[in-house]
């Protein structure tokens, strides 16, 4: 197979497009996702951006080995189709990705869940390099994750193994999640839930947070650092939720290393030591200590992950 590939990361707000060669990102571009309006309306812009990126990088389509797509939702990575997604790109369920790539570029394709793609990127080219048992969790709009167990990416019968740490139950008297479960990690501490958690709190009216134009973790961590009681409570509670999630992941998958990524990790110095110390105290690991580390490929792990899958998939050769 030609070693250069096109990699796409279809995020909720941004679409990242890259040319990857043997685990190195050689050119990249980012366009707006407009994911709420679906995928099909965005394809012409994606196609145009790929053409423009190839020409800027001086790469011919004939020199490419395939296209790799990372996207949110439950992805059948054997049939290369999206099975289920939550709100974003809803029209992509059942979309004929292999047909699109063949018709447009005459290239083979791989498609994989975004958190699983990011984990594969970190496992092969980042913080998880050299380990056979790796778990990743991403803290952001939602809480994502994936696992490599005994050197194999965990997918499961219905392609959902390992990718639902955001829907582990951490409080069965807690909030109803948009997935239907109660007290999910995401429903208790994630960027989509945070504004609601803040607004419902009795301290909200007296907190400077109620005057903030945007309630996100950046703002809440910043106000907590300035001594705001509500923000501090939200930070402490969120870190406890994520720590419990990491303990659940360790008990489920027996990893040597847990990689933590996602946008909320911009406050890594506050989050990582707290999760490590919770895990040291509460995880049942008589063999020793699980390493808790930040993601290394902070922006492009998923692009590297799908490029690795293309290099491995016999169908694409
Ligand atoms: Zn849930």
py3Dmol code that shows the C-alpha trace and the ligand (Angstrom):
import py3Dmol

protein = """\
ATOM      1  CA  UNK A   1       0.000   0.000   0.000  1.00  0.00           C
ATOM      2  CA  UNK A   2       1.141   3.570  -0.615  1.00  0.00           C
ATOM      3  CA  UNK A   3       2.144   4.946   2.738  1.00  0.00           C
ATOM      4  CA  UNK A   4       0.511   8.378   2.346  1.00  0.00           C
ATOM      5  CA  UNK A   5      -3.151   8.492   3.326  1.00  0.00           C
ATOM      6  CA  UNK A   6      -5.901  11.063   3.805  1.00  0.00           C
ATOM      7  CA  UNK A   7      -7.240  11.134   7.358  1.00  0.00           C
ATOM      8  CA  UNK A   8     -10.458  12.873   8.450  1.00  0.00           C
ATOM      9  CA  UNK A   9     -11.589  13.556  12.002  1.00  0.00           C
ATOM     10  CA  UNK A  10     -15.270  14.525  11.943  1.00  0.00           C
ATOM     11  CA  UNK A  11     -15.712  16.386  15.229  1.00  0.00           C
ATOM     12  CA  UNK A  12     -18.865  18.046  16.513  1.00  0.00           C
ATOM     13  CA  UNK A  13     -17.585  21.575  15.817  1.00  0.00           C
ATOM     14  CA  UNK A  14     -14.550  21.097  13.569  1.00  0.00           C
ATOM     15  CA  UNK A  15     -13.475  18.709  10.824  1.00  0.00           C
ATOM     16  CA  UNK A  16      -9.736  18.028  10.783  1.00  0.00           C
ATOM     17  CA  UNK A  17      -8.228  16.834   7.520  1.00  0.00           C
ATOM     18  CA  UNK A  18      -4.678  15.548   7.265  1.00  0.00           C
ATOM     19  CA  UNK A  19      -2.204  13.839   4.982  1.00  0.00           C
ATOM     20  CA  UNK A  20      -0.390  11.233   7.078  1.00  0.00           C
ATOM     21  CA  UNK A  21       2.703   9.328   6.016  1.00  0.00           C
ATOM     22  CA  UNK A  22       3.888   6.467   8.219  1.00  0.00           C
ATOM     23  CA  UNK A  23       2.571   7.989  11.442  1.00  0.00           C
ATOM     24  CA  UNK A  24       3.698  11.539  10.636  1.00  0.00           C
ATOM     25  CA  UNK A  25       1.219  14.274   9.842  1.00  0.00           C
ATOM     26  CA  UNK A  26       2.689  15.981   6.770  1.00  0.00           C
ATOM     27  CA  UNK A  27      -0.105  18.498   6.081  1.00  0.00           C
ATOM     28  CA  UNK A  28      -3.329  19.441   7.798  1.00  0.00           C
ATOM     29  CA  UNK A  29      -6.336  21.664   7.533  1.00  0.00           C
ATOM     30  CA  UNK A  30      -9.392  22.413   9.674  1.00  0.00           C
ATOM     31  CA  UNK A  31     -12.863  23.403   8.506  1.00  0.00           C
ATOM     32  CA  UNK A  32     -16.102  24.092  10.376  1.00  0.00           C
ATOM     33  CA  UNK A  33     -18.224  20.988  10.952  1.00  0.00           C
ATOM     34  CA  UNK A  34     -21.829  22.280  11.116  1.00  0.00           C
ATOM     35  CA  UNK A  35     -22.517  18.740  12.309  1.00  0.00           C
ATOM     36  CA  UNK A  36     -26.038  19.576  13.506  1.00  0.00           C
ATOM     37  CA  UNK A  37     -27.058  19.929   9.844  1.00  0.00           C
ATOM     38  CA  UNK A  38     -25.711  16.493   8.977  1.00  0.00           C
ATOM     39  CA  UNK A  39     -22.839  15.089   6.967  1.00  0.00           C
ATOM     40  CA  UNK A  40     -24.164  14.988   3.397  1.00  0.00           C
ATOM     41  CA  UNK A  41     -24.475  18.785   3.128  1.00  0.00           C
ATOM     42  CA  UNK A  42     -20.841  19.055   4.218  1.00  0.00           C
ATOM     43  CA  UNK A  43     -19.371  16.550   1.735  1.00  0.00           C
ATOM     44  CA  UNK A  44     -18.756  19.077  -1.088  1.00  0.00           C
ATOM     45  CA  UNK A  45     -16.742  21.266   1.320  1.00  0.00           C
ATOM     46  CA  UNK A  46     -14.813  18.237   2.611  1.00  0.00           C
ATOM     47  CA  UNK A  47     -14.041  17.099  -0.944  1.00  0.00           C
ATOM     48  CA  UNK A  48     -12.896  20.601  -1.943  1.00  0.00           C
ATOM     49  CA  UNK A  49     -10.676  20.877   1.141  1.00  0.00           C
ATOM     50  CA  UNK A  50      -9.076  17.482   0.456  1.00  0.00           C
ATOM     51  CA  UNK A  51      -8.289  18.551  -3.140  1.00  0.00           C
ATOM     52  CA  UNK A  52      -6.856  21.843  -1.970  1.00  0.00           C
ATOM     53  CA  UNK A  53      -4.752  20.173   0.756  1.00  0.00           C
ATOM     54  CA  UNK A  54      -3.372  17.623  -1.738  1.00  0.00           C
ATOM     55  CA  UNK A  55      -2.429  20.338  -4.179  1.00  0.00           C
ATOM     56  CA  UNK A  56      -0.837  22.521  -1.463  1.00  0.00           C
ATOM     57  CA  UNK A  57       1.203  19.504  -0.306  1.00  0.00           C
ATOM     58  CA  UNK A  58       2.072  18.498  -3.883  1.00  0.00           C
ATOM     59  CA  UNK A  59       0.558  15.008  -3.449  1.00  0.00           C
ATOM     60  CA  UNK A  60      -1.333  13.216  -6.258  1.00  0.00           C
ATOM     61  CA  UNK A  61      -4.408  11.099  -5.510  1.00  0.00           C
ATOM     62  CA  UNK A  62      -2.617   8.203  -7.241  1.00  0.00           C
ATOM     63  CA  UNK A  63       0.065   8.368  -4.546  1.00  0.00           C
ATOM     64  CA  UNK A  64      -2.487   7.741  -1.766  1.00  0.00           C
ATOM     65  CA  UNK A  65      -3.128   4.423  -0.013  1.00  0.00           C
ATOM     66  CA  UNK A  66      -6.628   5.216   1.243  1.00  0.00           C
ATOM     67  CA  UNK A  67      -8.907   7.420   3.300  1.00  0.00           C
ATOM     68  CA  UNK A  68      -9.394   6.984   7.043  1.00  0.00           C
ATOM     69  CA  UNK A  69     -12.358   8.540   8.847  1.00  0.00           C
ATOM     70  CA  UNK A  70     -12.707   9.042  12.584  1.00  0.00           C
ATOM     71  CA  UNK A  71     -16.174  10.035  13.782  1.00  0.00           C
ATOM     72  CA  UNK A  72     -18.403  10.093  16.848  1.00  0.00           C
ATOM     73  CA  UNK A  73     -20.914   7.301  17.401  1.00  0.00           C
ATOM     74  CA  UNK A  74     -20.952   3.526  17.151  1.00  0.00           C
ATOM     75  CA  UNK A  75     -19.085   2.525  14.016  1.00  0.00           C
ATOM     76  CA  UNK A  76     -19.107  -0.879  12.326  1.00  0.00           C
ATOM     77  CA  UNK A  77     -15.452  -0.938  11.324  1.00  0.00           C
ATOM     78  CA  UNK A  78     -15.863  -4.243   9.455  1.00  0.00           C
ATOM     79  CA  UNK A  79     -18.659  -3.049   7.115  1.00  0.00           C
ATOM     80  CA  UNK A  80     -17.349   0.553   7.269  1.00  0.00           C
ATOM     81  CA  UNK A  81     -20.623   2.180   8.273  1.00  0.00           C
ATOM     82  CA  UNK A  82     -22.017   4.254  11.109  1.00  0.00           C
ATOM     83  CA  UNK A  83     -24.551   2.344  13.240  1.00  0.00           C
ATOM     84  CA  UNK A  84     -25.712   4.963  15.731  1.00  0.00           C
ATOM     85  CA  UNK A  85     -24.889   8.534  16.624  1.00  0.00           C
ATOM     86  CA  UNK A  86     -26.113  11.067  19.160  1.00  0.00           C
ATOM     87  CA  UNK A  87     -27.354  14.265  17.409  1.00  0.00           C
ATOM     88  CA  UNK A  88     -24.217  15.031  15.386  1.00  0.00           C
ATOM     89  CA  UNK A  89     -24.109  13.836  11.736  1.00  0.00           C
ATOM     90  CA  UNK A  90     -27.426  11.989  12.145  1.00  0.00           C
ATOM     91  CA  UNK A  91     -27.792  11.488   8.377  1.00  0.00           C
ATOM     92  CA  UNK A  92     -24.490   9.570   8.281  1.00  0.00           C
ATOM     93  CA  UNK A  93     -26.093   6.459   9.847  1.00  0.00           C
ATOM     94  CA  UNK A  94     -26.095   3.883   7.043  1.00  0.00           C
ATOM     95  CA  UNK A  95     -24.238   6.237   4.652  1.00  0.00           C
ATOM     96  CA  UNK A  96     -22.196   4.359   2.043  1.00  0.00           C
ATOM     97  CA  UNK A  97     -18.692   5.607   2.992  1.00  0.00           C
ATOM     98  CA  UNK A  98     -16.825   2.991   0.882  1.00  0.00           C
ATOM     99  CA  UNK A  99     -18.981   3.884  -2.156  1.00  0.00           C
ATOM    100  CA  UNK A 100     -18.314   7.602  -1.643  1.00  0.00           C
ATOM    101  CA  UNK A 101     -14.541   7.120  -1.403  1.00  0.00           C
ATOM    102  CA  UNK A 102     -14.505   4.803  -4.414  1.00  0.00           C
ATOM    103  CA  UNK A 103     -16.613   7.098  -6.593  1.00  0.00           C
ATOM    104  CA  UNK A 104     -14.878  10.299  -5.607  1.00  0.00           C
ATOM    105  CA  UNK A 105     -11.252   9.194  -5.197  1.00  0.00           C
ATOM    106  CA  UNK A 106     -11.119   5.522  -6.193  1.00  0.00           C
ATOM    107  CA  UNK A 107      -9.590   4.811  -2.787  1.00  0.00           C
ATOM    108  CA  UNK A 108     -10.230   2.212  -0.075  1.00  0.00           C
ATOM    109  CA  UNK A 109     -11.532   3.463   3.242  1.00  0.00           C
ATOM    110  CA  UNK A 110     -11.491   2.693   6.944  1.00  0.00           C
ATOM    111  CA  UNK A 111     -13.859   4.228   9.459  1.00  0.00           C
ATOM    112  CA  UNK A 112     -13.623   4.046  13.226  1.00  0.00           C
ATOM    113  CA  UNK A 113     -15.146   5.629  16.347  1.00  0.00           C
ATOM    114  CA  UNK A 114     -13.346   8.858  17.303  1.00  0.00           C
ATOM    115  CA  UNK A 115     -12.204   7.891  20.812  1.00  0.00           C
ATOM    116  CA  UNK A 116     -11.016   4.515  19.552  1.00  0.00           C
ATOM    117  CA  UNK A 117      -9.135   6.276  16.729  1.00  0.00           C
ATOM    118  CA  UNK A 118      -7.504   8.640  19.240  1.00  0.00           C
ATOM    119  CA  UNK A 119      -6.503   5.717  21.449  1.00  0.00           C
ATOM    120  CA  UNK A 120      -4.931   3.918  18.471  1.00  0.00           C
ATOM    121  CA  UNK A 121      -3.027   7.117  17.600  1.00  0.00           C
ATOM    122  CA  UNK A 122      -1.727   7.407  21.179  1.00  0.00           C
ATOM    123  CA  UNK A 123      -0.989   3.669  21.386  1.00  0.00           C
ATOM    124  CA  UNK A 124       1.072   3.603  18.188  1.00  0.00           C
ATOM    125  CA  UNK A 125       2.590   7.090  18.095  1.00  0.00           C
ATOM    126  CA  UNK A 126       2.077   8.766  21.477  1.00  0.00           C
ATOM    127  CA  UNK A 127       1.764   8.189  25.227  1.00  0.00           C
ATOM    128  CA  UNK A 128       0.787   4.512  24.891  1.00  0.00           C
ATOM    129  CA  UNK A 129       3.709   3.457  22.711  1.00  0.00           C
ATOM    130  CA  UNK A 130       5.227   0.146  23.807  1.00  0.00           C
ATOM    131  CA  UNK A 131       2.269  -0.949  25.986  1.00  0.00           C
ATOM    132  CA  UNK A 132      -0.076  -3.855  25.216  1.00  0.00           C
ATOM    133  CA  UNK A 133      -2.790  -2.876  27.694  1.00  0.00           C
ATOM    134  CA  UNK A 134      -3.895   0.716  27.335  1.00  0.00           C
ATOM    135  CA  UNK A 135      -7.048   2.598  28.239  1.00  0.00           C
ATOM    136  CA  UNK A 136      -7.833   6.106  27.083  1.00  0.00           C
ATOM    137  CA  UNK A 137     -10.472   8.488  28.357  1.00  0.00           C
ATOM    138  CA  UNK A 138     -11.285  11.830  26.755  1.00  0.00           C
ATOM    139  CA  UNK A 139     -12.811  14.640  28.811  1.00  0.00           C
ATOM    140  CA  UNK A 140     -14.773  17.093  26.686  1.00  0.00           C
ATOM    141  CA  UNK A 141     -18.295  17.846  25.451  1.00  0.00           C
ATOM    142  CA  UNK A 142     -18.947  14.193  26.183  1.00  0.00           C
ATOM    143  CA  UNK A 143     -16.712  11.644  27.904  1.00  0.00           C
ATOM    144  CA  UNK A 144     -15.215   9.140  25.457  1.00  0.00           C
ATOM    145  CA  UNK A 145     -12.858   6.245  25.763  1.00  0.00           C
ATOM    146  CA  UNK A 146     -11.433   3.060  24.324  1.00  0.00           C
ATOM    147  CA  UNK A 147      -9.258   0.123  25.326  1.00  0.00           C
ATOM    148  CA  UNK A 148      -6.434  -1.979  23.955  1.00  0.00           C
ATOM    149  CA  UNK A 149      -6.332  -5.338  25.768  1.00  0.00           C
ATOM    150  CA  UNK A 150      -3.467  -7.797  25.294  1.00  0.00           C
ATOM    151  CA  UNK A 151      -2.260  -5.908  22.237  1.00  0.00           C
ATOM    152  CA  UNK A 152      -5.661  -5.895  20.539  1.00  0.00           C
ATOM    153  CA  UNK A 153      -8.078  -3.009  20.049  1.00  0.00           C
ATOM    154  CA  UNK A 154     -11.253  -3.933  21.924  1.00  0.00           C
ATOM    155  CA  UNK A 155     -14.368  -3.634  19.719  1.00  0.00           C
ATOM    156  CA  UNK A 156     -16.879  -6.271  20.873  1.00  0.00           C
ATOM    157  CA  UNK A 157     -19.799  -8.006  19.184  1.00  0.00           C
ATOM    158  CA  UNK A 158     -21.638  -4.738  18.460  1.00  0.00           C
ATOM    159  CA  UNK A 159     -18.602  -2.433  18.168  1.00  0.00           C
ATOM    160  CA  UNK A 160     -19.367  -0.702  21.482  1.00  0.00           C
ATOM    161  CA  UNK A 161     -16.868  -2.391  23.811  1.00  0.00           C
ATOM    162  CA  UNK A 162     -14.680   0.124  25.617  1.00  0.00           C
ATOM    163  CA  UNK A 163     -16.143   3.268  24.055  1.00  0.00           C
ATOM    164  CA  UNK A 164     -18.864   4.037  26.592  1.00  0.00           C
ATOM    165  CA  UNK A 165     -17.053   5.135  29.789  1.00  0.00           C
ATOM    166  CA  UNK A 166     -19.136   8.325  29.556  1.00  0.00           C
ATOM    167  CA  UNK A 167     -22.136   6.133  30.290  1.00  0.00           C
ATOM    168  CA  UNK A 168     -20.738   4.202  33.248  1.00  0.00           C
ATOM    169  CA  UNK A 169     -23.079   4.700  36.206  1.00  0.00           C
ATOM    170  CA  UNK A 170     -21.401   6.747  38.940  1.00  0.00           C
ATOM    171  CA  UNK A 171     -24.546   7.828  40.816  1.00  0.00           C
ATOM    172  CA  UNK A 172     -27.683   5.732  40.520  1.00  0.00           C
ATOM    173  CA  UNK A 173     -29.667   8.497  42.255  1.00  0.00           C
ATOM    174  CA  UNK A 174     -28.216  10.993  39.797  1.00  0.00           C
ATOM    175  CA  UNK A 175     -29.411  12.806  36.691  1.00  0.00           C
ATOM    176  CA  UNK A 176     -31.057  11.097  33.743  1.00  0.00           C
ATOM    177  CA  UNK A 177     -28.601  11.048  30.857  1.00  0.00           C
ATOM    178  CA  UNK A 178     -29.459  11.650  27.208  1.00  0.00           C
ATOM    179  CA  UNK A 179     -28.642   7.947  26.634  1.00  0.00           C
ATOM    180  CA  UNK A 180     -31.516   6.845  28.893  1.00  0.00           C
ATOM    181  CA  UNK A 181     -29.352   5.650  31.797  1.00  0.00           C
ATOM    182  CA  UNK A 182     -29.247   7.359  35.213  1.00  0.00           C
ATOM    183  CA  UNK A 183     -26.197   8.973  36.816  1.00  0.00           C
ATOM    184  CA  UNK A 184     -23.832   8.516  33.868  1.00  0.00           C
ATOM    185  CA  UNK A 185     -20.335  10.024  34.060  1.00  0.00           C
ATOM    186  CA  UNK A 186     -21.323  12.469  31.288  1.00  0.00           C
ATOM    187  CA  UNK A 187     -24.559  13.444  32.984  1.00  0.00           C
ATOM    188  CA  UNK A 188     -22.646  14.167  36.222  1.00  0.00           C
ATOM    189  CA  UNK A 189     -19.562  15.929  34.785  1.00  0.00           C
ATOM    190  CA  UNK A 190     -19.041  16.914  31.143  1.00  0.00           C
ATOM    191  CA  UNK A 191     -19.045  20.099  29.104  1.00  0.00           C
ATOM    192  CA  UNK A 192     -22.564  19.502  27.758  1.00  0.00           C
ATOM    193  CA  UNK A 193     -23.959  19.097  31.271  1.00  0.00           C
ATOM    194  CA  UNK A 194     -21.894  21.771  33.072  1.00  0.00           C
ATOM    195  CA  UNK A 195     -24.117  24.855  32.411  1.00  0.00           C
ATOM    196  CA  UNK A 196     -27.129  22.980  33.803  1.00  0.00           C
ATOM    197  CA  UNK A 197     -25.196  21.718  36.862  1.00  0.00           C
ATOM    198  CA  UNK A 198     -24.081  25.285  37.590  1.00  0.00           C
ATOM    199  CA  UNK A 199     -27.500  26.886  37.085  1.00  0.00           C
ATOM    200  CA  UNK A 200     -29.250  24.391  39.392  1.00  0.00           C
ATOM    201  CA  UNK A 201     -26.784  24.944  42.248  1.00  0.00           C
ATOM    202  CA  UNK A 202     -28.037  27.009  45.231  1.00  0.00           C
ATOM    203  CA  UNK A 203     -24.846  29.147  45.109  1.00  0.00           C
ATOM    204  CA  UNK A 204     -25.352  30.079  41.432  1.00  0.00           C
ATOM    205  CA  UNK A 205     -27.011  33.496  41.878  1.00  0.00           C
ATOM    206  CA  UNK A 206     -24.276  34.665  44.267  1.00  0.00           C
ATOM    207  CA  UNK A 207     -21.431  33.313  42.127  1.00  0.00           C
ATOM    208  CA  UNK A 208     -19.562  35.348  39.483  1.00  0.00           C
ATOM    209  CA  UNK A 209     -20.271  32.348  37.245  1.00  0.00           C
ATOM    210  CA  UNK A 210     -23.873  33.591  36.831  1.00  0.00           C
ATOM    211  CA  UNK A 211     -22.421  36.731  35.142  1.00  0.00           C
ATOM    212  CA  UNK A 212     -20.167  34.754  32.786  1.00  0.00           C
ATOM    213  CA  UNK A 213     -21.103  34.914  29.111  1.00  0.00           C
ATOM    214  CA  UNK A 214     -20.148  31.265  28.676  1.00  0.00           C
ATOM    215  CA  UNK A 215     -20.171  28.544  31.319  1.00  0.00           C
ATOM    216  CA  UNK A 216     -17.475  26.041  30.391  1.00  0.00           C
ATOM    217  CA  UNK A 217     -14.720  24.228  32.272  1.00  0.00           C
ATOM    218  CA  UNK A 218     -12.161  26.883  31.257  1.00  0.00           C
ATOM    219  CA  UNK A 219     -14.242  29.496  33.076  1.00  0.00           C
ATOM    220  CA  UNK A 220     -15.074  27.249  36.040  1.00  0.00           C
ATOM    221  CA  UNK A 221     -11.427  26.241  36.620  1.00  0.00           C
ATOM    222  CA  UNK A 222     -10.369  29.870  36.339  1.00  0.00           C
ATOM    223  CA  UNK A 223     -12.986  31.107  38.857  1.00  0.00           C
ATOM    224  CA  UNK A 224     -12.205  28.191  41.190  1.00  0.00           C
ATOM    225  CA  UNK A 225      -8.557  29.350  41.150  1.00  0.00           C
ATOM    226  CA  UNK A 226      -9.771  32.814  42.237  1.00  0.00           C
ATOM    227  CA  UNK A 227     -11.647  31.330  45.202  1.00  0.00           C
ATOM    228  CA  UNK A 228     -15.246  31.178  43.910  1.00  0.00           C
ATOM    229  CA  UNK A 229     -17.009  28.591  46.095  1.00  0.00           C
ATOM    230  CA  UNK A 230     -19.454  27.308  43.478  1.00  0.00           C
ATOM    231  CA  UNK A 231     -16.724  26.880  40.851  1.00  0.00           C
ATOM    232  CA  UNK A 232     -14.540  25.103  43.361  1.00  0.00           C
ATOM    233  CA  UNK A 233     -17.372  22.722  44.240  1.00  0.00           C
ATOM    234  CA  UNK A 234     -18.030  22.034  40.557  1.00  0.00           C
ATOM    235  CA  UNK A 235     -14.326  21.353  39.927  1.00  0.00           C
ATOM    236  CA  UNK A 236     -13.968  19.065  42.953  1.00  0.00           C
ATOM    237  CA  UNK A 237     -17.127  17.116  42.161  1.00  0.00           C
ATOM    238  CA  UNK A 238     -16.229  16.761  38.441  1.00  0.00           C
ATOM    239  CA  UNK A 239     -12.742  15.469  39.256  1.00  0.00           C
ATOM    240  CA  UNK A 240     -14.268  12.930  41.648  1.00  0.00           C
ATOM    241  CA  UNK A 241     -16.653  11.758  38.907  1.00  0.00           C
ATOM    242  CA  UNK A 242     -13.819  11.392  36.376  1.00  0.00           C
ATOM    243  CA  UNK A 243     -11.655   9.627  38.981  1.00  0.00           C
ATOM    244  CA  UNK A 244     -14.444   7.116  39.696  1.00  0.00           C
ATOM    245  CA  UNK A 245     -14.744   6.615  35.930  1.00  0.00           C
ATOM    246  CA  UNK A 246     -11.011   5.850  35.695  1.00  0.00           C
ATOM    247  CA  UNK A 247     -11.273   3.339  38.574  1.00  0.00           C
ATOM    248  CA  UNK A 248     -14.168   1.642  36.727  1.00  0.00           C
ATOM    249  CA  UNK A 249     -12.052   1.503  33.564  1.00  0.00           C
ATOM    250  CA  UNK A 250      -9.135  -0.023  35.473  1.00  0.00           C
ATOM    251  CA  UNK A 251     -11.402  -2.621  37.081  1.00  0.00           C
ATOM    252  CA  UNK A 252     -12.968  -3.433  33.690  1.00  0.00           C
ATOM    253  CA  UNK A 253      -9.902  -3.610  31.436  1.00  0.00           C
ATOM    254  CA  UNK A 254      -6.811  -4.212  33.621  1.00  0.00           C
ATOM    255  CA  UNK A 255      -4.572  -1.658  31.843  1.00  0.00           C
ATOM    256  CA  UNK A 256      -0.925  -0.829  32.566  1.00  0.00           C
ATOM    257  CA  UNK A 257      -1.501   2.771  31.581  1.00  0.00           C
ATOM    258  CA  UNK A 258      -4.467   5.161  31.388  1.00  0.00           C
ATOM    259  CA  UNK A 259      -4.125   8.084  28.974  1.00  0.00           C
ATOM    260  CA  UNK A 260      -6.314  11.116  29.639  1.00  0.00           C
ATOM    261  CA  UNK A 261      -7.044  13.532  26.807  1.00  0.00           C
ATOM    262  CA  UNK A 262      -9.744  15.915  25.599  1.00  0.00           C
ATOM    263  CA  UNK A 263     -10.245  19.676  25.746  1.00  0.00           C
ATOM    264  CA  UNK A 264     -10.916  19.835  29.497  1.00  0.00           C
ATOM    265  CA  UNK A 265      -7.336  18.590  30.030  1.00  0.00           C
ATOM    266  CA  UNK A 266      -6.112  22.126  29.325  1.00  0.00           C
ATOM    267  CA  UNK A 267      -6.388  22.200  33.135  1.00  0.00           C
ATOM    268  CA  UNK A 268      -4.175  19.123  33.356  1.00  0.00           C
ATOM    269  CA  UNK A 269      -2.123  20.370  36.312  1.00  0.00           C
ATOM    270  CA  UNK A 270      -5.256  20.459  38.476  1.00  0.00           C
ATOM    271  CA  UNK A 271      -6.894  17.277  37.100  1.00  0.00           C
ATOM    272  CA  UNK A 272      -4.148  14.695  36.634  1.00  0.00           C
ATOM    273  CA  UNK A 273      -2.591  14.617  40.130  1.00  0.00           C
ATOM    274  CA  UNK A 274      -6.075  14.469  41.701  1.00  0.00           C
ATOM    275  CA  UNK A 275      -7.150  11.520  39.539  1.00  0.00           C
ATOM    276  CA  UNK A 276      -3.813   9.742  40.200  1.00  0.00           C
ATOM    277  CA  UNK A 277      -4.160  10.082  43.931  1.00  0.00           C
ATOM    278  CA  UNK A 278      -7.815   8.891  43.881  1.00  0.00           C
ATOM    279  CA  UNK A 279      -6.789   5.880  41.773  1.00  0.00           C
ATOM    280  CA  UNK A 280      -3.858   5.068  44.085  1.00  0.00           C
ATOM    281  CA  UNK A 281      -6.275   5.071  46.989  1.00  0.00           C
ATOM    282  CA  UNK A 282      -9.289   3.282  45.469  1.00  0.00           C
ATOM    283  CA  UNK A 283      -8.342   1.036  42.533  1.00  0.00           C
ATOM    284  CA  UNK A 284      -7.889  -2.636  43.322  1.00  0.00           C
ATOM    285  CA  UNK A 285      -4.548  -3.390  41.642  1.00  0.00           C
ATOM    286  CA  UNK A 286      -2.526  -5.682  43.909  1.00  0.00           C
ATOM    287  CA  UNK A 287       0.144  -6.036  41.179  1.00  0.00           C
ATOM    288  CA  UNK A 288       1.172  -2.368  41.459  1.00  0.00           C
ATOM    289  CA  UNK A 289       0.212   1.100  40.225  1.00  0.00           C
ATOM    290  CA  UNK A 290      -1.471   1.997  36.958  1.00  0.00           C
ATOM    291  CA  UNK A 291       0.299   4.881  35.207  1.00  0.00           C
ATOM    292  CA  UNK A 292      -2.032   7.847  34.685  1.00  0.00           C
ATOM    293  CA  UNK A 293      -0.636  10.095  31.945  1.00  0.00           C
ATOM    294  CA  UNK A 294      -1.782  12.960  29.715  1.00  0.00           C
ATOM    295  CA  UNK A 295      -2.315  12.441  25.976  1.00  0.00           C
ATOM    296  CA  UNK A 296       0.727  13.330  23.865  1.00  0.00           C
ATOM    297  CA  UNK A 297      -0.918  13.741  20.449  1.00  0.00           C
ATOM    298  CA  UNK A 298      -3.305  16.376  21.749  1.00  0.00           C
ATOM    299  CA  UNK A 299      -4.769  17.593  18.443  1.00  0.00           C
ATOM    300  CA  UNK A 300      -4.261  14.903  15.842  1.00  0.00           C
ATOM    301  CA  UNK A 301      -4.304  11.510  17.612  1.00  0.00           C
ATOM    302  CA  UNK A 302      -7.438  10.395  15.737  1.00  0.00           C
ATOM    303  CA  UNK A 303      -5.875  11.224  12.343  1.00  0.00           C
ATOM    304  CA  UNK A 304      -2.815   9.137  13.227  1.00  0.00           C
ATOM    305  CA  UNK A 305      -5.076   6.354  14.545  1.00  0.00           C
ATOM    306  CA  UNK A 306      -7.066   5.920  11.328  1.00  0.00           C
ATOM    307  CA  UNK A 307      -3.868   6.141   9.268  1.00  0.00           C
ATOM    308  CA  UNK A 308      -2.506   3.226  11.324  1.00  0.00           C
ATOM    309  CA  UNK A 309      -5.710   1.223  10.682  1.00  0.00           C
ATOM    310  CA  UNK A 310      -5.309   1.798   6.936  1.00  0.00           C
ATOM    311  CA  UNK A 311      -1.777   0.443   7.113  1.00  0.00           C
ATOM    312  CA  UNK A 312      -3.068  -2.681   8.921  1.00  0.00           C
ATOM    313  CA  UNK A 313      -6.335  -3.514   7.168  1.00  0.00           C
ATOM    314  CA  UNK A 314      -5.747  -6.258   4.582  1.00  0.00           C
ATOM    315  CA  UNK A 315      -8.841  -5.124   2.607  1.00  0.00           C
ATOM    316  CA  UNK A 316      -7.123  -1.855   1.820  1.00  0.00           C
ATOM    317  CA  UNK A 317      -3.942  -3.246   0.354  1.00  0.00           C
TER     318      UNK A 317
END
"""
ligand_1 = """\
1
ZN
Zn -25.514 8.075 29.551
"""
view = py3Dmol.view(width=600, height=400)
view.addModel(protein, "pdb")
view.setStyle({"model": 0}, {"cartoon": {"style": "trace"}})
view.addModel(ligand_1, "xyz")
view.setStyle({"model": 1}, {"stick": {}})
view.zoomTo()
view.show()
